[in-house]
Each structure stands twice: as structure tokens, then as C-alpha cells.
Amino acid sequence: MAAELHVELVAADRQVWSGEATLVVARTTSGDIGVMPGHQPLLGVLESGPVTIRTTSEEIGTIVAAVHGGFISFADNKLSLLAETVEMADEIDVQRAERALERAKSEADAAAERRADVRLRAVAAR
């Protein structure tokens, strides 16, 4: 069994990250899934939520991103996460996300509330 898998994290408008990892955890419509080298082939629908990528690079370490919708595919030790939008946790402005969450709650905007909540959970998971 291979000790690493190749990961592509792609948003609709750009490639966000590409590299080698030992573990990726994402939320699908069937629940949270962890993918390691040698995992069975899969194709699933991503739910909005944090994605955690444990890279093989000591310099990079673990990457966390807020992912909003999309697909996950794994075969031959290649994992593709194709998302509508992706925000890296270390690029998220916490105060702005907190304000967005409060505004969404006051306006009863469930979609905006979910997006803001995912941003804050990604930062907390970092």
C-alpha cells in the first residue's frame, strides 16, 4: 500500500492546493469521511464544511479549508475535491465571519448562516 495520496483541492474558479497527503477528512452527504492511501474508490457529494488535509510536508503540516458544496473523487491514490467555493482557514477574517454570522441570523438567511458557520469551524479546526 502507498504511504501517501495525491490531492487536488479545486474551486470553481481556481486550483487552491495540490500536493501529497497521508489523510484527508471531508464532509459528504453520507457523513464525514476520512481518505487514506489505498482507500476504496469513491465518488461523493461534498457538504459545506471544513476539509482537513494532513500533508506529507513538515513545513506545511495540516491544511484546513472551508469548502462549500461540490464533489469528492478517489481512485488510484488520487483524491480530487472539486468545490463550488474554497476558503483556506488561514485566509479567513474571523471578525468578518462572525459579523456575517450575526447578520445572517438576524435576517434569517440559512444559507449565509451556514457559510459563515463553516468559515468559523474551519478556523477553529486549524
PEKABEL-V300017 format. One record per residue. RES is the residue in one small letter. SS is DSSP state (hx for helix, st for strand, lp for the rest). OMEGA is omega in whole degrees, 0 to 359 (none if undefined). Layout:
# PEKABEL-V300017
res: [RES RES]
ss: [SS SS]
omega: [OMEGA OMEGA]
This chain:
# PEKABEL-V300017
res: [m a a e l h v e l v a a d r q v w s g e a t l v v a r t t s g d i g v m p g h q p l l g v l e s g p v t i r t t s e e i g t i v a a v h g g f i s f a d n k l s l l a e t v e m a d e i d v q r a e r a l e r a k s e a d a a a e r r a d v r l r a v a a r]
ss: [lp lp lp lp st st st st st st st lp lp st st st st st st st st st st st st st st st lp lp st st st st st st lp lp lp lp lp st st st st st lp lp st st st st st st st lp lp lp lp lp lp st st st st st st st st st st st st st st lp lp st st st st st st st st st st st hx hx hx lp lp hx hx hx hx hx hx hx hx hx hx hx hx hx lp lp lp hx hx hx hx hx hx hx hx hx hx hx hx hx hx hx hx lp]
omega: [178 182 180 177 179 184 172 175 189 172 181 186 183 170 185 181 177 179 183 181 176 182 173 178 181 178 177 178 178 181 180 180 174 181 177 177 179 179 175 176 180 172 183 178 179 169 173 180 176 172 180 179 176 184 176 182 176 179 182 180 182 178 174 180 172 183 181 177 176 185 174 181 178 173 176 180 174 181 176 173 183 188 175 175 179 175 178 184 182 177 183 175 186 181 179 178 177 177 179 178 179 179 180 178 182 179 182 179 186 181 179 178 179 180 180 179 179 178 182 177 178 178 180 181 184 none]
